[in-house]
Amino acid sequence: MNRRSILGLAAMTVFGLALVPGSTLGQQKSLKEQLVGTWILVSTQTTSPSGVRYPYGTDPRGIMILDAIGRYAVVQGRSDRPKLKSAVRLEVTKEEFGAAAIDFAGNFGTWAVSEADKALVRRFEGALNPNFEGTVTKATISLAGDQLRLAGEVNPATNEKTDAVYRRAK
């Protein structure tokens, strides 16, 4: 085999390997590693014995951040919430502020993945609703490309189940 044939064969091999997906050549990332990052809320619905409802409307806004060391933060709310009479929180009535807070949620704490159950487990350290603090929730994970679905997370106060869909932030 001459030098030109060897170089041609090497070039074809490199080109062929470039076409093979990275996960084929290397080890697949763990589910936890795949979840690390920032996720934008696409939809959320709650199911209870009385039916299905959309707590943040049909066009919710929200974000979930899952960091590599096991900390998380989530905020979400309705996109159509009415504006307050003042931008200064202490200048509005408790009733007005409370009405705005009903359509908004936020919490933070620690997170882990149960690889065997393909579930996200979150422990609430702080929350807009203080009744959730110290509670643990578990949601089944479905991950397809840049879309994450968390299904069956049970609200510890009401036993309602929530399904949420997120897309990876870019």
C-alpha positions as CSV (number, residue, x, y, z in Angstrom):
1,M,0.0,0.0,0.0
2,N,1.5,3.3,-0.9
3,R,1.5,6.6,1.1
4,R,-1.4,8.1,-0.9
5,S,-3.7,5.1,-0.3
6,I,-2.9,5.2,3.4
7,L,-3.7,8.9,3.7
8,G,-6.9,8.4,1.7
9,L,-8.0,5.5,4.0
10,A,-7.1,7.6,7.1
11,A,-9.2,10.5,5.8
12,M,-12.2,8.3,5.1
13,T,-11.9,6.8,8.6
14,V,-11.8,10.2,10.3
15,F,-14.8,11.4,8.2
16,G,-16.7,8.2,9.0
17,L,-16.1,8.7,12.8
18,A,-17.2,12.3,12.6
19,L,-20.6,11.0,11.4
20,V,-21.0,8.6,14.4
21,P,-23.0,10.2,17.3
22,G,-20.8,11.1,20.3
23,S,-22.8,8.8,22.6
24,T,-21.8,5.8,20.4
25,L,-18.1,6.6,20.8
26,G,-18.1,7.6,24.4
27,Q,-20.0,6.6,27.5
28,Q,-23.6,7.8,27.7
29,K,-24.2,10.5,30.3
30,S,-26.1,9.6,33.4
31,L,-29.7,10.9,33.7
32,K,-28.6,13.4,36.3
33,E,-25.9,14.7,34.0
34,Q,-28.4,15.1,31.2
35,L,-30.7,17.2,33.5
36,V,-28.1,19.7,34.7
37,G,-28.9,23.1,33.2
38,T,-31.6,25.6,32.7
39,W,-35.1,24.6,31.5
40,I,-37.9,26.8,30.3
41,L,-41.5,25.9,31.2
42,V,-43.7,25.0,28.2
43,S,-46.8,23.7,29.9
44,T,-48.2,22.5,33.3
45,Q,-51.4,20.8,34.3
46,T,-52.7,19.5,37.6
47,T,-55.0,16.6,38.0
48,S,-57.3,15.9,41.0
49,P,-60.5,13.9,41.5
50,S,-62.4,17.1,40.4
51,G,-60.6,17.1,37.0
52,V,-57.7,18.7,35.1
53,R,-56.8,22.4,35.5
54,Y,-54.0,24.7,34.3
55,P,-52.8,26.6,37.4
56,Y,-50.7,29.0,35.3
57,G,-53.0,29.3,32.3
58,T,-52.4,27.9,28.8
59,D,-49.3,30.1,28.2
60,P,-47.3,29.8,31.5
61,R,-43.9,31.4,32.1
62,G,-41.3,29.8,34.2
63,I,-37.8,28.5,34.6
64,M,-36.1,25.6,36.4
65,I,-32.4,25.5,37.1
66,L,-30.8,22.3,38.1
67,D,-27.1,22.6,39.0
68,A,-24.4,19.9,39.0
69,I,-24.0,19.8,42.8
70,G,-27.6,19.1,43.5
71,R,-29.2,22.5,44.1
72,Y,-32.3,23.7,42.2
73,A,-34.6,26.8,41.8
74,V,-38.0,27.0,40.2
75,V,-40.2,30.0,39.5
76,Q,-43.4,29.9,37.4
77,G,-46.5,31.9,36.9
78,R,-49.3,33.0,34.6
79,S,-48.2,35.2,31.7
80,D,-51.5,37.2,32.0
81,R,-51.2,38.3,35.7
82,P,-52.6,41.8,36.2
83,K,-50.0,44.5,37.1
84,L,-50.0,45.9,40.6
85,K,-50.9,49.5,41.3
86,S,-47.3,50.2,42.3
87,A,-44.0,48.6,41.5
88,V,-43.0,49.1,45.1
89,R,-44.1,46.0,47.0
90,L,-44.7,47.9,50.3
91,E,-47.0,50.4,48.6
92,V,-49.7,47.8,47.6
93,T,-52.3,46.2,49.8
94,K,-51.8,42.7,51.1
95,E,-55.0,41.7,49.3
96,E,-53.6,43.0,45.9
97,F,-50.2,41.4,46.5
98,G,-51.9,38.2,47.6
99,A,-54.0,38.0,44.5
100,A,-50.9,38.4,42.3
101,A,-49.1,35.7,44.4
102,I,-51.9,33.2,43.8
103,D,-50.9,32.9,40.2
104,F,-47.2,32.5,40.9
105,A,-45.0,29.9,42.6
106,G,-41.3,29.7,43.5
107,N,-39.2,27.2,45.4
108,F,-35.7,26.1,45.9
109,G,-33.8,23.3,47.5
110,T,-31.9,20.1,46.7
111,W,-32.5,17.6,43.9
112,A,-31.4,14.1,43.0
113,V,-32.2,11.5,40.4
114,S,-33.4,8.0,41.2
115,E,-31.8,6.3,38.1
116,A,-33.7,3.0,38.8
117,D,-37.1,4.8,38.8
118,K,-36.1,7.5,36.3
119,A,-37.5,10.0,38.8
120,L,-36.5,13.5,39.9
121,V,-36.6,13.9,43.7
122,R,-36.7,17.4,45.1
123,R,-36.5,18.6,48.7
124,F,-38.1,22.0,49.2
125,E,-36.0,24.2,51.5
126,G,-37.8,27.4,50.7
127,A,-41.0,28.2,48.9
128,L,-43.5,30.9,48.3
129,N,-46.0,28.7,50.1
130,P,-44.3,27.9,53.4
131,N,-46.3,24.8,53.9
132,F,-44.1,23.1,51.2
133,E,-40.9,23.8,53.0
134,G,-39.3,20.5,54.2
135,T,-41.4,18.4,51.9
136,V,-40.1,16.0,49.3
137,T,-41.6,15.4,45.8
138,K,-40.9,12.8,43.2
139,A,-41.7,13.1,39.4
140,T,-41.2,10.6,36.6
141,I,-38.7,11.8,34.0
142,S,-39.2,11.6,30.3
143,L,-36.3,13.1,28.3
144,A,-36.3,13.4,24.6
145,G,-33.7,15.7,23.0
146,D,-34.3,19.2,24.4
147,Q,-37.7,18.3,25.9
148,L,-38.2,17.3,29.6
149,R,-41.4,16.0,31.0
150,L,-41.9,15.6,34.7
151,A,-45.0,13.5,35.4
152,G,-47.0,12.6,38.4
153,E,-45.4,15.0,40.9
154,V,-47.7,15.0,43.9
155,N,-48.5,18.2,45.7
156,P,-47.8,17.4,49.4
157,A,-50.6,19.7,50.6
158,T,-53.4,18.6,48.2
159,N,-52.4,15.2,46.8
160,E,-53.0,16.6,43.3
161,K,-50.7,15.3,40.6
162,T,-48.8,17.8,38.3
163,D,-47.4,17.2,34.9
164,A,-45.0,19.8,33.5
165,V,-43.1,20.1,30.2
166,Y,-39.9,22.0,29.9
167,R,-37.5,22.7,27.0
168,R,-33.8,23.2,27.5
169,A,-32.8,26.9,27.4
170,K,-30.4,27.8,24.6
